[in-house]
Amino acid sequence: MARRQWMFDTLRRVFESHGFVPIQTPSFENLSTLTGKYGEEGDQLIFKILNNGDYLAKADEAALAQKDSKALIASISKKALRYDLTVPFARFVVMNRNELTFPFKRYQIQNVWRGDRPGKGRYQEFTQCDCDIIGSESDLCELELVQVFSEGLTALGVPGFRILINDRRVLQALAEAGGVATDQFADWTVAVDKLDKVGVEGVLREMEQRGLPSSAADQLPELVKLRALSSVDEVVAALSAHLADSETGKAALEGLKELLHRATASGVSADALVLDPLLARGLDYYTGAIFEVAVEDAPIGSICGGGRYDDLTGIFGWSGMSGVGISFGADRIEDVLNHFNAWPMLSSDGLDVMVVQMDGGDVSREIEVSHRLRAEGLSVELYPDAAKLKKQFKHANDRGARWTVVIGEAELESGKLALKDMEGGEQWTVTLEESIQRIQEGMDAHE
């Protein structure tokens, strides 16, 4: 938890440096609010909540008799645990639109739930760290979120991350070029979104099962080759040939090119930016730019995601509010940092100083020193018993305390204290003010 708290605090500082403000939403929503927003597979993973009381009293008897669970759900469950933070955010915006200033920039760090099969990097309950900008169609919003990705992941020390970028309008144009009808686009994106999991052959089988035309299957290997191109300009040039008949697709592609060049010019590493023409993001509400973050040689999939949604608030009766947002997957980031042993040096239990309690010592003085050190912003523990020094120092080591303070007879007579650096092993006899200065200097050097 100390590590997770550090991770949340680090992201919070990045979010707030860009002017995002915090909100919270309830753990559950109306089931009707969540259904139909995450694609067919996402809908199956929503955790439904049984109605209060005798939930079978108003159950659909015909569906119950036929054991038709899909038909039965509507009569026994009106609420569900939230699947993500974006749809509840859209509801929040509509409900509070008279109090908010637009464009509105929010961040939110809360848990979400998905009825997925647990496995490596897959959880049924996990924490998302989101930030969104709603009320503007400017592509500068996408640029800012790419910067937030870069700054946040760099601050967390995530090694070898790559920010994958695409646009749903480019995907739509590619699907059309492959002979996919408009009403089959969702099926095409669901199939393509599985590319990294099942490979080309797996996607081709999925396309066949979903009844997609053979021309789409013929097109796929050519599109896969584009992923191997080394520069943004090469990918743009090659993609343009596939989008010759789509003005919308070509305009979106030029927008991506401009976004990537601006991001590089603003300090985002060019090595961390990838234009991926087959990045699909299976969620149905995305309408423009889409993002994912992957880590090279990591044992799990993407650790972040996001995209532009043009009218998510429209489902709550307020049309025309375009927004764009991203999400950091805290649990997967934690997995990555564990895998690479990339955590910074942190106190395991958040303890800076332990004050030793001396047998026959001056407890009032030890309490006073503890209080004074806390007033300087340090985390301090006064050992509660006058135990043997060996036991107390072992406790300090087990707690990961960097410093210990001892006030023995000699220190009481001199008005000083013994300060020990538990990491370096050095010890000084100093005044309380000098000890504070040494501790703060040592902490600054550590950072």
Buried (B, 14 or more C-beta within 10 A) or exposed (E): EBBEEBBBEBBBEBBEEBEBEEBEBEBBBEBEBBBBBBBEEBBEBBBBBEBEEEBEEEBBEEBBEEEEEEEBBBBBBBBBBBBBBBBBBBBBBBEEBEEBEEBBBBBBBBBBBBEEEEEEBBBBEBBBBBBBBBBBBEBEBBBBBBBBBBBBBBBBBBBEBBBBBBBBBBBBBBBBBBBBEEEBBBBBBBBBBBBEEEEEEEBBBBBEEBEBBEEBBEBBEEBBEBBEBEEBEEBBEBBBEBBEEBEBBBBBBEBBBEBBBBBBEEEBEEEBBBBBBBBBBBBBBBBBBBBBBBBEEBEBBBBBBBBBBBBBBBBBEBEEBBBBBBBBBBBBBBBBBEBBEEBEEEBEEBBBBBBBBBEEBBEEBBEBBBEBBBEBEBBBBBBEEBBEBEEBBEBBEEBBBBBBBBBBEEBBEEEBBBBBBBEEEEEEBBEBEBBBEBBEEBBEEEE
